[in-house]
Each structure stands twice: as structure tokens, then as C-alpha cells.
Amino acid sequence: MTVFDLKSGESARITAIKLDGGAAARLSALGLKTGTYVQVLSFSLFKSAVLLSFGAVRVGIRKALAQKLEVQK
């Protein structure tokens, strides 16, 4: 299951981050690491992006990135 498979308002723990390069470094700098609990706040109009909340951070990520973040409820 990935972050993109969650519904609005659901939360889950990150089990794997299948990213590399700049995207992984940026998310890591914001505090998104394996074991972090994330909550899906909302999706964009055509579900092309998702707004996540973890810790004191809110970040919007594209669908392609959200599908590479594996989670466990």
C-alpha cells in the first residue's frame, strides 16, 4: 500500500521510501523518513497531487512521488 492509496483523513506509518536523488533528500530534510507517521489531508481536484502532514510539516507532493512511499496502517 502506498500513500496515494490512503483516503483523506487517514494516517499510516512509512515503511519504505523508494526514491533517490534530490526528491529523497528534500523529503528527508523535511523529516519524512522510514517510521514517520503521515496523515493525508486532501487530494487535488483530479487526484494529481496529495497534501500530507507529518510532525509540524505540511507538504504537497505529486502522484508519482506519493506512489513510491509505502505505508502500513
C-alpha positions in Angstrom: 0.0 0.0 0.0 1.3 3.5 -0.8 0.5 7.0 0.5 -1.6 7.6 -2.6 -3.9 4.6 -1.7 -4.9 6.2 1.6 -8.1 8.2 1.8 -8.4 11.8 3.1 -8.0 11.9 6.8 -6.3 8.6 7.1 -2.9 8.2 8.7 -0.2 5.5 8.4 3.4 4.8 9.1 6.1 5.0 6.3 7.6 1.5 5.8 9.7 2.2 2.7 10.8 5.2 0.6 11.6 4.1 -2.9 13.0 7.4 -4.0 16.6 8.5 -4.8 18.3 11.7 -5.7 17.0 15.2 -5.0 13.4 14.2 -4.1 14.6 11.8 -1.4 17.0 14.4 0.0 14.3 17.1 0.2 11.8 14.9 1.9 14.4 13.6 4.3 15.4 17.2 5.2 11.7 17.9 6.0 11.6 15.0 8.3 10.0 12.3 6.2 11.8 9.1 7.0 11.0 5.4 7.5 8.9 5.1 10.6 7.3 8.5 10.4 3.6 8.7 10.7 1.9 10.7 7.9 -1.7 11.9 7.5 -3.3 12.5 4.2 -5.1 15.9 4.4 -6.5 16.2 0.9 -6.1 15.4 -2.7 -6.0 17.9 -5.6 -9.0 18.2 -7.9 -8.1 15.5 -10.4 -6.0 13.5 -7.8 -2.7 14.6 -9.4 -1.2 15.6 -6.0 -1.7 14.9 -2.3 -1.3 17.1 0.7 0.5 15.3 3.6 1.0 16.3 7.2 3.8 14.8 9.5 5.1 16.4 12.6 4.7 20.1 12.2 5.2 20.0 8.4 2.6 20.1 5.7 3.8 19.3 2.2 2.2 18.7 -1.2 3.7 16.0 -3.4 2.9 14.8 -6.9 1.1 11.5 -7.5 4.3 9.9 -8.8 6.1 10.6 -5.6 3.2 9.5 -3.4 3.1 6.1 -5.2 6.7 5.5 -4.2 6.1 6.0 -0.4 5.0 2.6 1.0 2.9 2.7 4.2 1.3 0.4 6.8 -1.8 1.4 8.7 
